[in-house]
């Protein structure tokens, strides 16, 4: 009888231990499910925010006329730079007459023209004309404008667009109001102040 009682007690102890282990496993499983659910909620919330950000485009793309007036201002600035830089050099070298496409006056004028657009766009994202009208060049596939993108946009792309001026009209038809040089360089032009207001509202909402 004692042996039977001892076995019964051992079974009860083992059973109790198994039940406690099972309860602990269930508790751990419930906790794991809770963590998974919490992560799932966080992931869904993040996805919802991302979806809302993607569906609500914060950028206000600059249209044809805004970019046109900015370009005219740039041409005026370039004309002034030409008088300050190129004319004295040509006067010193007695090469003021422009005979042929590859004459010294044309080459120096082209250098001033393209350096103006390349350097200001790379370091500021804006020429003086764009600064006045509050518009800015941004990349669509990069975090910031690279030299390769700027050179392709402001040198090769702009040369093609300037040679066939009607290509600037693509700004009217493309969804993100890109010119030909924007399209091939994966850039566009936006209203800077509008973006700053939206970023401020977004940061205020998050805080």
Buried (B, 14 or more C-beta within 10 A) or exposed (E): EEEEEEEEEEEEEEEEEEEEEEEEEEEEEEEEEEEEEEEEEEEEEEEEEEEEEEEEEEBBBBBBEBBBBBBEBBEEBBEEBBEEBBBEEBEEEEBEEBEEEEBBBBEBBEEBBBBBBBEBBBEBBBBBBBBBBBBBBBBBEEEEBEEEBBBBBBBEBBEBBEEEEEBBEBBEEBEBBBBBBBBBBBBBBBBBEBBEEBEEEEEEEEE
